[in-house]
Amino acid sequence: MSEPATLEFISNGISGDEVIFPPGDILSDEPPLESDLHRDQIDLLICILKL
């Protein structure tokens, strides 16, 4: 029978409680998450699900 897989964590000097955030200045040409059309679609979906 084979050995169970183990996870190895590489220590890079950061404590386990510290959160690393990505840079906020990344350029993106994506549309905003919630447009008027998106909000209308969500409202319609909620109304249909309530029927």
N, C-alpha and C positions, 0 to 999 in steps of 0.2 A: 504494500500500500504506500502511496506517495505521501510526502510531508505536506501539511497544510501550508498555504501561502501566507507569508508574513509581509507586513508593510514596513518599509524602512523610511524614517523621516530624516531628512538632511537638515542639520542645524546650521542656520545662517546668521546666528547672533540675534534673532528676534524672539522675544518671549512669546509663549502661547497665548497670552491675553492681549497682545498687541494686534490691532487691525491695520492692514495695509490697504490704502485706497489707491485706485489708479489715478493718473493725472486727469484733471477736469478740462484741460484745454485741447482735447482731441476734436479735430474737425469732422463734421458729419453733414452730409447733404440729405439725410432722411427727413421725411415730414414729421411734424410733431406727433406725439403719441395720440393725443386726443384732439381731433379736429371736430368741427361742427357735424360733419357727416358721420364720423365715428361715434360721436355721442348720440346722434339720432338712431344709428343702427343698434347701439346698446339699449337705448330706451325701447325700441321696437322689439328686440329680443326679450326683454324683461316683460313687456306687455303680453307677448305671445305665450311665454312660459306661465304666466298667471292664469291663462284661460283654462 
